[in-house]
Amino acid sequence: CEHWFISPYLRALQTAAYALSPLFKRNPVLRMRITPQANEIVNSTLAQDCQGKRGNVGYKVIARALGKLAEIMEEEGDDIDGRISLQMSLERQEELGGVSSTLCSFDLSEISQAWWPDVAAFKKEQLRLEDMRVRRLVATLLKHEASIIGVVAHSMLFQRLMQLFWPHNKALQEELRV
């Protein structure tokens, strides 16, 4: 798969960077597009994971993801006595280099402005807008020139996608399950 659509939220960025890093290393023509169309579904004012960070637009999205990854590596890296082996250091350096290179190759064109909803202002009526966004994402994917496309997003987005597009016909459902 050479074309990827990725949510701009931190966990999805990190997942995409780690998962796509070996692919990107072998095939640097991968197209990895960060798109708010792949955001998590906001379904209540309690969906704080869906609230973006102020000023986190454009390259700052990537910088934040790199910083968080480096923090995690730093916390996990030391041996019990605070030392780190040369082998571990070299492995971590290579890992961070691959993930960084992948992150820095993401297309940021859709996230140059605030790309997240205001969770505090959420109203149940906005669920219809979320459904419209999911339908736009599916339309974008179906219209894409590539026959195989990857999506790195969130569980509630995929759940809603299935709810919207899973056929109501029981016979067809069974046929698809086989």
Secondary structure, DSSP 4 states (H G I P E B T S, - for coil): --EEEE-SSHHHHHHHHHHHHHHHHH-TT-EEEE-GGGPPPP-STT-GGGPPPTT--THHHHHHHHHHHHHHHHHHH--TTS---HHHHHHHHHHHHHHHHHHTTSB-GGGSS--S--GGG--GGGHHHHHHHHHHHHHHHHHSS-S--EEE--HHHHHHHHHHHS-S-HHHHHHHH-
